[in-house]
């Protein structure tokens, strides 16, 4: 889970990395390229095919840059934040003192129950005190087992939310690439050099 979180964090940082342009404005790389293409395209004569093509592709890249900003925000609010919540929950289960104590208590009570069961089985005659100790140890073990099971169940139930968040991320990614494709297909239909 930790590697997935680091990977997603790197992905989001890479997509949202802004570069400083000549006018000191920080923009995404694709938007910066687009602005540079528009500016350079406008340096040509108005009837220049190359200049018109540069400006058209530049405006398309500027639109894609705005879409990328939306996509990064959606990816962060859906999947990255979900990973962060899951990571916290997993660490609480693995590292948190109450969780560690519950697992240690379970192990200790299992050993005590096993010991009482072994004593009972080795005993030649029925002993009321041994039976009572066995029942008591079994009850304590089951109580601890239920507590650990409940914590594990909480993690399992979080999977439903994680699947929903992953689905939201996939839909955001699909929407982003579909919209980018639409912008480029429209540019291709209107391409001045046809």
N, C-alpha and C positions, 0 to 999 in steps of 0.2 A: 504494500500500500504506500509505503514511504517513497519507493522508487517511482511509482506512478504519479504521486503528488509532485515530486521534483521534476519529472518529465513534463507534466502538464504546466507547471509553473514556468519552466524554460520555454515551452511552446508559446504561452501567452506573452511572456516578456519579449520574445523574438518578434511576434506579430505586432506588438504594440510599441516597439522601439521607435523612437522619434529621432530624426536627424535635424540639425540646424541648417536652414537654407541661407541663401545670400542675404535675405532681408531679416535675418535673425529669428525667423519664425520656426518653431519646431513642428515638423510634420512627419507622417509615416513615409517610408522610403518610396512606396508606389505613388503617393500623392506628390512628393517632392519631384520625382521623375516626371509626373504629369505636368506640374507647374513649369518645370524647366522646358519641357517640350512645347507647351503653349507659348511661353515667352519667346523661345527660339523661332517657333513657327510664325509668330507675329512680326519677327524681324524681316521676313521675306515680303516681297510685293504681294498685294492682295490676290492677284491671279496666279500666284505660284502654287503649282500642284504639290510640291514637296512641303512648302510652308503650311498649306491647308491640311495635308495629311498629318504632319507633326502636331498641329494644334488640335485636330480631331482626336488623335490617339491620346494626346496629353489630357484633354478634357475627360475622356473615358477613364484614364488612370486616376484622375482626381476623384471621379465618382466612385471608383473601386476603393480608393483610400478611405472615403467616408463610410462605405459599406464595411470595410475591414474594421474600422473603429467600432461599429455597431456589433459586428461579429465577435470581436474581442470582449466587449462588455457582456454579451450574451454567454460566451464561453466561460467567462469568469464567474458570472452570477449563477450559472447552472452547475457545471461540472467541477470547476476548480474549488468553489466554496463547498460543494458536496464532498470532495476528496478531503478537504481540510476538516470538515465535521467528522468524517469517518476515521481519519487519522487520530483525532483527539479521542474519539470513543475507543479505538483499538488500544491506544497508549494507556488510557484509563484502565482498561481491562488488564493489560499486561504489566503495567508499572505502578499504578496507583496503590497506595498503602491499603485502602479497604479491599481492593480486589486481590492484592497479594495476600493479605491476611485471610481472606475468605478461602483462597486456594490452599494456603498452608493449613488452615483449620480443617478443611475437607480432608487433606492428606493425613493429618494427625488423627482425626476421628475415624478415618478408614483403618488406619493401623490399630487403633484402640479396639475397634469393632472386630477386626481380624484376630487380634490377640484374645479377646473374650470368646470368640467362636472357637478358636483353637483349644482354649482351656476347657470349654464345655465339651468338645468332642473327645478330649483326652480323659475327661473325668469318667470314672467307672460307675459312679452312682449319680442319681439326680440330686442336684443341689439347688434349692430355691434361690439362694443368693447369687449363684452363677447365672441362673436363668434371668434374674432381675437385672444383673449387670449387663448381660447380653442384650436384653430389650432396651435398656437405657443407652448403651453404646450405639445400637442400631438406630434409635430415634435421633440421637445427636448427629450421626453420620448422615441420615436422610435430610435433616434440617440444613446441614452445611451443603449437601449436594444440591438441594433446591435453590439455595442462594446463588451458588456458582452457575447453576443451570439458568436461573433468571437473568443473570448478567449476560450469559451467552445468548439467550433468547432475545435480549434487547439488541444485541449486535445483529442477529439474524433478521429481526424485524426492520432494522435500518436498511437492509438490502432492498426492500420494496422502494423506499425513498431514493436510494442510490440508482436503481434501475430507471426510475422516473427522471432523475437528474441527468443520467447518461443519455436517455432518449432525447431530452431537451437539448443537450449538447449536439447530438447527432443531427437533430432537426435544424439547429442554428447553423451548423456547418453546411448542411445540404442547401439551406436557404442562401447562405453566403455565396457558395459556388454557383448556384443557379442564377443568382442576380448578377454575379460577375460575368457569367456566360452570356446572359441577356444583354448586358451593356456592350460586350465585345461583338455579339451577333448583330446588334443594331448598328454598331460602328461599321461592321463589314458590309451591311446592306447599304449604308450611306457613304461608303468609302469613296472619297473624291477621285481616286486614281483608277476607277473602273473603266 
